Amino acid sequence: MLTAKTRLLELEEAHKEPDHMDETAFPDEPFPDERLELIFTCCHPALALDLQVALTLRTLGGLTTDEIARAFIVPPATMAQRLVRAKRKVKQAGIPFRIPPTHLLPDRLAAVLAVVYLVFNEGYGGRFDLAAEAIRLGRALAGLMPDEPEAQGLLALMLLHDARSRTRFRDGELVLLADQDESLWDSATIAEGRALLDRAIALRGRGPYVLQAAIASLNAERPRDTHEIAALYGELARLTGSPVVEVNRAAAVAEAEGPEAGLAILDRLDLGDYQYLHAARADLLRRLGRRDEARVAYLRAAELATAEPERRFLRRRIDEL
């Protein structure tokens, strides 16, 4: 297994690389023990935030260039070019391999948290080893920065999702939240996540990870407070300005106010290559009885789907129509 320092030495060869990404430069291996040092090295403020996140995801070896490109909703070739530029910048800036002094941690926090979150998201789709590694990293960060509410919020968010991750699939098929067997949810992990969320709120946390953890906590309650979930998504959308968050907000609004209200939000978004926009539109159109339009949206979502269980789920929906 390559150590993190070995991977960093490979970065120093970036100036010799052609203007394309060599996928063999960073083989996909488990994260080494020095992974936090590597994350903080790549998440140096000399790099733009998106490059910090992309470079760390690639260098850690957990995600391929194609997977990172999907996370950023850009073509793989574009992401490959960004990664090459980022590695060259690391070389030129002479960035040291270490966790920075405490007073410099906040400068890199946003990128470090984003990396851990994206690793968890990739694992949540079925790669449970990645999800477990993201949680380990989250615990390390929460311990390193015990008074940082967003670090506590991210760990809470991951735990609350992970507590019901095993019920998302049954016999290899995707199971929606409403259809999951709640008796199989890990109540101890949910309790730990909620305790961390309480701590983040006590630290006056109101950032995106704290808000998402609050939403995840509400999603683990029965009955769910759909209006409160929609309100929290509204606050998250205002805070982040993210069209991806708007997709989630639309689904929440549809649950609270009806499918027409959710569809009105989706139809304002420009995310033509984002699978979950089309899947969400298809579901709302189906609920409104607009079957032909729903079929078209499901077909587009299935074309964009990369996970086989999701693709099969979408195909079943098409067959039902």
C-alpha positions as CSV (number, residue, x, y, z in Angstrom):
1,M,0.0,0.0,0.0
2,L,1.3,3.5,-0.8
3,T,1.6,5.8,2.1
4,A,0.2,9.3,2.1
5,K,3.7,10.8,1.8
6,T,4.4,8.6,-1.2
7,R,1.3,9.9,-2.8
8,L,2.4,13.5,-2.0
9,L,5.8,12.8,-3.6
10,E,3.9,11.8,-6.7
11,L,2.3,15.2,-6.7
12,E,5.7,16.7,-7.1
13,E,6.0,15.0,-10.5
14,A,3.0,17.0,-11.7
15,H,5.1,19.5,-13.7
16,K,6.3,16.6,-15.9
17,E,2.8,15.4,-16.7
18,P,1.1,16.0,-20.1
19,D,-2.2,18.0,-20.2
20,H,-4.3,14.9,-19.4
21,M,-4.8,12.9,-16.3
22,D,-2.9,9.6,-15.9
23,E,-5.3,7.4,-14.0
24,T,-2.5,5.0,-13.0
25,A,-0.7,7.8,-11.0
26,F,-3.0,7.3,-8.1
27,P,-4.2,3.7,-7.8
28,D,-7.5,3.1,-5.9
29,E,-6.4,1.8,-2.5
30,P,-7.7,2.2,1.1
31,F,-6.9,5.4,2.8
32,P,-3.5,5.3,4.6
33,D,-2.9,6.2,8.3
34,E,-1.6,9.7,7.3
35,R,-4.8,10.6,5.4
36,L,-5.6,13.7,7.5
37,E,-2.1,15.2,6.7
38,L,-2.8,14.5,3.1
39,I,-6.2,16.1,3.2
40,F,-4.9,19.3,4.8
41,T,-2.0,19.4,2.4
42,C,-4.3,19.3,-0.7
43,C,-6.8,21.7,0.9
44,H,-4.3,24.6,1.0
45,P,-5.7,28.1,0.4
46,A,-3.2,28.6,-2.4
47,L,-5.6,26.5,-4.4
48,A,-9.2,27.4,-5.4
49,L,-11.8,25.7,-3.2
50,D,-13.1,23.4,-6.0
51,L,-9.5,22.4,-6.9
52,Q,-8.8,21.6,-3.2
53,V,-11.7,19.3,-3.0
54,A,-11.1,17.6,-6.4
55,L,-7.4,17.1,-5.8
56,T,-7.9,15.6,-2.4
57,L,-10.6,13.2,-3.6
58,R,-8.4,12.0,-6.5
59,T,-5.2,11.8,-4.4
60,L,-6.8,9.8,-1.6
61,G,-7.5,7.1,-4.2
62,G,-11.1,6.6,-3.1
63,L,-12.7,8.3,-6.2
64,T,-11.8,8.2,-9.9
65,T,-11.7,11.2,-12.1
66,D,-15.1,10.3,-13.6
67,E,-16.7,10.0,-10.1
68,I,-15.3,13.4,-9.1
69,A,-16.6,14.9,-12.3
70,R,-20.1,13.6,-11.5
71,A,-19.9,15.1,-8.0
72,F,-19.1,18.5,-9.6
73,I,-21.5,18.0,-12.5
74,V,-18.8,18.7,-15.1
75,P,-17.4,16.5,-18.0
76,P,-14.6,14.1,-17.0
77,A,-12.1,15.8,-19.4
78,T,-12.7,19.2,-17.7
79,M,-12.1,17.6,-14.3
80,A,-8.9,15.9,-15.5
81,Q,-7.5,19.3,-16.6
82,R,-8.4,20.8,-13.3
83,L,-6.6,18.1,-11.4
84,V,-3.5,18.5,-13.5
85,R,-3.4,22.3,-12.8
86,A,-4.0,21.7,-9.1
87,K,-1.1,19.3,-8.8
88,R,1.2,21.7,-10.5
89,K,0.1,24.4,-8.1
90,V,1.0,22.2,-5.1
91,K,4.5,21.7,-6.6
92,Q,5.0,25.4,-7.4
93,A,3.7,26.6,-4.0
94,G,5.9,24.2,-2.0
95,I,3.0,23.3,0.2
96,P,4.3,21.3,3.3
97,F,3.0,17.9,4.2
98,R,1.4,18.4,7.6
99,I,-1.7,19.4,9.5
100,P,-1.4,23.2,9.9
101,P,-1.2,25.0,13.2
102,T,-4.5,25.4,15.0
103,H,-4.9,29.0,14.1
104,L,-4.8,28.1,10.4
105,L,-7.3,25.3,10.5
106,P,-10.3,27.5,9.8
107,D,-8.8,28.5,6.5
108,R,-8.9,25.0,5.2
109,L,-12.0,23.7,7.0
110,A,-14.6,24.3,4.2
111,A,-12.6,22.2,1.7
112,V,-11.7,19.5,4.2
113,L,-15.3,19.0,5.3
114,A,-16.4,19.0,1.6
115,V,-13.9,16.3,0.8
116,V,-15.2,14.1,3.7
117,Y,-18.8,14.7,2.7
118,L,-18.3,13.8,-0.9
119,V,-16.4,10.6,0.0
120,F,-19.4,9.7,2.3
121,N,-21.9,10.5,-0.5
122,E,-20.0,8.2,-2.9
123,G,-20.0,5.4,-0.3
124,Y,-23.7,6.0,0.6
125,G,-24.6,4.7,-2.9
126,G,-23.5,1.2,-1.9
127,R,-19.7,1.4,-1.4
128,F,-19.9,1.0,2.4
129,D,-16.1,0.9,2.8
130,L,-16.0,4.5,1.6
131,A,-18.8,5.6,3.9
132,A,-17.1,4.0,6.9
133,E,-13.8,5.7,6.0
134,A,-15.6,9.1,5.7
135,I,-17.1,8.6,9.2
136,R,-13.6,7.7,10.6
137,L,-12.3,10.9,9.0
138,G,-15.2,12.8,10.4
139,R,-14.5,11.5,13.9
140,A,-10.9,12.6,13.6
141,L,-11.9,16.1,12.4
142,A,-14.5,16.5,15.2
143,G,-11.8,15.5,17.7
144,L,-9.3,17.9,16.1
145,M,-11.8,20.8,16.2
146,P,-14.2,20.1,19.1
147,D,-15.6,23.6,19.2
148,E,-16.2,23.9,15.4
149,P,-20.0,23.3,14.9
150,E,-19.7,22.4,11.2
151,A,-17.2,19.6,12.0
152,Q,-19.7,18.3,14.7
153,G,-22.6,18.8,12.2
154,L,-20.9,16.8,9.4
155,L,-20.2,13.9,11.7
156,A,-23.8,14.0,12.9
157,L,-25.1,14.1,9.3
158,M,-23.1,11.1,8.3
159,L,-24.1,9.1,11.3
160,L,-27.8,9.8,10.9
161,H,-27.7,8.7,7.3
162,D,-25.5,5.7,8.0
163,A,-27.9,4.5,10.6
164,R,-30.4,3.6,7.9
165,S,-28.0,3.0,5.0
166,R,-28.4,-0.8,5.1
167,T,-32.2,-0.5,4.6
168,R,-31.7,1.5,1.4
169,F,-31.2,-1.7,-0.5
170,R,-33.1,-5.0,-0.4
171,D,-31.8,-7.9,-2.4
172,G,-29.7,-5.5,-4.4
173,E,-32.7,-3.2,-5.2
174,L,-33.1,0.4,-4.1
175,V,-35.6,1.1,-1.4
176,L,-37.0,4.6,-0.9
177,L,-37.1,6.2,2.5
178,A,-40.9,5.8,2.9
179,D,-40.6,2.1,2.2
180,Q,-37.6,1.3,4.4
181,D,-38.0,-1.1,7.4
182,E,-37.5,1.3,10.4
183,S,-37.0,-1.6,12.8
184,L,-33.7,-2.2,11.1
185,W,-32.4,1.3,11.6
186,D,-29.5,1.6,14.0
187,S,-31.1,3.4,17.0
188,A,-27.8,3.8,18.8
189,T,-26.2,5.5,15.8
190,I,-29.2,7.8,15.4
191,A,-28.9,8.7,19.1
192,E,-25.2,9.5,18.7
193,G,-25.9,11.6,15.6
194,R,-28.6,13.6,17.4
195,A,-26.3,14.2,20.4
196,L,-23.6,15.6,18.1
197,L,-26.3,17.7,16.4
198,D,-27.3,19.1,19.8
199,R,-23.7,19.9,20.5
200,A,-23.3,21.7,17.1
201,I,-26.5,23.8,17.8
202,A,-25.2,24.6,21.3
203,L,-22.1,25.9,19.6
204,R,-24.4,28.2,17.6
205,G,-23.9,26.3,14.5
206,R,-26.2,27.4,11.6
207,G,-24.0,26.2,8.7
208,P,-24.9,23.8,5.9
209,Y,-23.8,20.6,7.6
210,V,-25.7,21.5,10.8
211,L,-28.8,22.2,8.7
212,Q,-28.5,19.0,6.8
213,A,-28.0,17.0,10.0
214,A,-31.2,18.6,11.4
215,I,-33.0,17.5,8.2
216,A,-31.6,14.0,8.5
217,S,-32.7,13.9,12.1
218,L,-36.3,14.8,11.2
219,N,-36.3,12.2,8.4
220,A,-35.6,9.6,11.1
221,E,-38.7,10.6,13.0
222,R,-42.1,9.1,12.6
223,P,-44.3,10.8,11.7
224,R,-42.1,13.1,9.7
225,D,-42.7,16.9,10.0
226,T,-42.7,17.6,6.3
227,H,-43.3,21.3,6.7
228,E,-40.3,21.7,9.0
229,I,-38.2,19.7,6.6
230,A,-39.2,21.9,3.7
231,A,-38.5,25.0,5.8
232,L,-35.0,23.8,6.7
233,Y,-34.3,23.0,3.0
234,G,-35.4,26.6,2.2
235,E,-32.9,28.0,4.7
236,L,-30.2,25.6,3.3
237,A,-30.9,26.8,-0.2
238,R,-30.7,30.5,0.8
239,L,-27.4,29.8,2.6
240,T,-25.7,27.8,-0.2
241,G,-27.3,29.1,-3.4
242,S,-26.9,25.5,-4.7
243,P,-29.3,24.3,-7.5
244,V,-28.7,20.8,-6.2
245,V,-30.1,21.8,-2.8
246,E,-33.1,23.3,-4.7
247,V,-33.8,19.8,-6.2
248,N,-34.0,18.4,-2.6
249,R,-36.0,21.4,-1.5
250,A,-38.5,20.8,-4.3
251,A,-39.0,17.2,-3.2
252,A,-39.5,18.3,0.4
253,V,-42.0,21.1,-0.7
254,A,-43.9,18.5,-2.8
255,E,-44.3,16.3,0.4
256,A,-45.5,19.3,2.4
257,E,-47.6,21.2,-0.2
258,G,-48.3,18.8,-3.0
259,P,-46.5,17.8,-6.3
260,E,-47.4,20.9,-8.2
261,A,-45.6,23.1,-5.7
262,G,-42.5,21.0,-6.0
263,L,-42.6,20.8,-9.8
264,A,-42.8,24.6,-10.0
265,I,-39.4,24.7,-8.3
266,L,-37.8,22.1,-10.5
267,D,-38.9,23.7,-13.7
268,R,-37.0,26.8,-12.8
269,L,-33.6,24.9,-12.6
270,D,-31.0,24.6,-15.2
271,L,-29.5,21.2,-14.5
272,G,-29.9,19.3,-17.7
273,D,-27.3,16.6,-16.9
274,Y,-28.2,16.1,-13.3
275,Q,-29.8,12.7,-12.9
276,Y,-31.8,13.5,-9.7
277,L,-33.5,16.5,-11.2
278,H,-35.0,14.3,-13.9
279,A,-35.9,11.6,-11.4
280,A,-37.6,14.1,-9.1
281,R,-39.5,15.7,-12.0
282,A,-40.6,12.2,-13.2
283,D,-41.9,11.3,-9.8
284,L,-43.9,14.5,-9.4
285,L,-45.3,14.2,-13.0
286,R,-46.3,10.6,-12.3
287,R,-48.1,11.7,-9.1
288,L,-49.9,14.4,-11.2
289,G,-51.1,11.8,-13.7
290,R,-48.9,13.3,-16.5
291,R,-47.7,9.9,-17.6
292,D,-46.1,10.7,-21.0
293,E,-44.1,13.5,-19.5
294,A,-43.1,11.4,-16.6
295,R,-41.9,8.6,-18.9
296,V,-39.7,11.0,-20.8
297,A,-38.2,12.3,-17.5
298,Y,-37.6,8.8,-16.2
299,L,-35.9,7.8,-19.4
300,R,-33.5,10.8,-19.1
301,A,-32.8,10.0,-15.5
302,A,-32.1,6.4,-16.4
303,E,-29.7,7.5,-19.2
304,L,-27.7,9.6,-16.7
305,A,-27.7,7.0,-13.8
306,T,-24.4,5.4,-13.0
307,A,-25.4,3.1,-10.1
308,E,-27.0,-0.1,-11.3
309,P,-29.6,-0.3,-8.5
310,E,-30.8,3.2,-9.3
311,R,-31.0,2.4,-13.0
312,R,-33.1,-0.7,-12.3
313,F,-35.4,1.3,-10.0
314,L,-36.0,3.9,-12.8
315,R,-36.6,1.2,-15.3
316,R,-39.3,-0.3,-13.0
317,R,-41.0,3.0,-12.8
318,I,-41.0,3.3,-16.6
319,D,-42.5,-0.2,-16.9
320,E,-45.2,0.8,-14.4
321,L,-46.1,3.7,-16.6
